[in-house]
Amino acid sequence: MGHTAPAHHHPAEIAEAWSVVDNLSNGRAGVAFASGWQPNDFVFRPQNYANAKQVMFESIEQVRRLWRGETLEFPGPEGMSIPLATLPRPVQAELPVWVTTAGNPATFEQAGAAGANLLTHLLGQSVDQLAPKLAAYRAARAAAGHDPDTGVVTLMLHTF
């Protein structure tokens, strides 16, 4: 599984780069998305800093659609919309997606509603503090029509 911050990168760039990985791995790519938080990391797309989480969820949907082979329109020069599809085509029909979050319960819920898997950690939170966030994630999955039992929760362990 790789990790990317869509507020820093264009959705087409993400879809194409990870499609290459999907091809090289014979269909085993998965991507964890994070909104980012360090202002200096937004040097390539500074306009996204103020709304990084919203941009992340919008970009996840765009990456998923491009991954499926859809053509999307993006702003181009001189106010024109540019239709864009990505190549190479991936091996997997659907991109396995994780949303990275730690403390904000609303992000857990948004990940569940989006039908994404979850990547979180115990840095700064205990198992007891994490449990209600995971319950909210599962409830949001169910409320959005996703099977609440199929969302994969991956727990990072910081070791150094």
N, C-alpha and C positions, 0 to 999 in steps of 0.2 A: 504494500500500500504506500502510495506517495502522498505528499502533503503540498497544498498550494493555497495562496491567498488571492482570491479573485479580485479583491479591491486593488491589487497590485498588477494584475495581468488581464488581458482581454480574454473573454470567453472562448473565442476562436483559437487563440494561442494555446489555451489550456486543453481544449478538445483535440487539437492536432498533436500536441506534444504527447499527451497521454494515450492517444490512439497509436502512436509509434510504439510506446511501451507495451500497449496491449498486443500489438502484432509481434513484437520481439518476445513476449512472454507467452505467446499462444493463448491469449484470452484470459490472463490472470491479473490484469491491472485493476486497481481500486484506488480511489482518490479521497483523501480527507481535506475538506475545505475549512479555512479559518478566516475570520474577518480581518485579523491583524489589529495591532493596537499601538505600535511604536510609530509616531509621526514621521520619522525619517525614512521608514520603510515605504512610504507612499510617494517617493520621489518620481516614479514613472507615471503615476495617476493621482496627483495631489487632490484633484477634485473629489475623490472618493473617500477621503479621510473622515469627513463629518458624518457620512452615512454608511460607514464600512459594513455594518451588519446587514443593512438593507441591500446594499450592492452585492454582498456575498450570496444572499438567498436568490436574488434576481439572476445573478451569474450562474448559480448552480442549475437553475431551470434552463437557462440558455445553453449551457454546456451539455446538459442531458439531451436537449432537443437536437443540437448539432451532432452529438454522438449517434443519435438515432438516424441521422441522414437528412434532417430537415434543412431547408434553406431559410435563414433569418436575415432580416434587414438591419443594418447598423448604420449610424451616421457616418457620412463621408465628408470629403472636402466640399466647400462651397454650398453646404446645406443639403447636399444630395443624400438619398438613402442608397446604400449599396447592398444588394442581395449577396449573401455569403453562405457557402457550404464548405465543409472541411474535408481534407484528404490528408493522409490515407484513411480509408474506412477501417474502423476497429473490428476486431474479431467478435467481441461480445456485443450483442444487440442492445443491452442496457449497461450503463456504467455503474458499478457499485460505488455508492457515495456515502461518505461519513461527514458529519458536521462536528467540528472541534469546538468544545465549550468546557468551561470549568465551573464558574460560580453563578452565572445568571440563569435563574429558573426559566425565564422567558425564552432563552435560546434553546434550552432543552425541549420546550413545548414547540417552538418553531421547527426544530429538527424533526420531531415526531410528526407534525402536520405535513411537512414536506416529504415524508416517507423515507427519510434518510436514516442511515445508521448513525451511531453516536461514538465519538472519540472523546474521552475525558480522562481525568487523572485525580490523584489524591493529594496533590501539592496544594496545601492551603485549605483542604477540606477532608473531613473524616468520612468513613463509610456511612455512619449515621446521618451526616449532613447530605451525603450524596443520594441516599435512598429515596427521599421524597422527590428529588429532581428526576430520578429515573422513573418513579411512578407517574409524574406529570408527563414525561416523555411518552410512556406507554399509553396513557389516557389520550394524549393529543394524537397519537397514531390512530387509535381506535376512532376518535371523533372525526378524523379526516377520511375514514374509510380504509385505512391500512390495517393489516393484521398486526395487533399490538405485540404478538409473540415472535414476529419475524425480524424485527429490528435488532441488529447486532450492536451490542454495547461493548466497546473495546476500552479497556482501562490501561492507560499508560502508567508506567512506574518510573519515576525519575530516580536514577541511581547514582548520579555523580554531579 
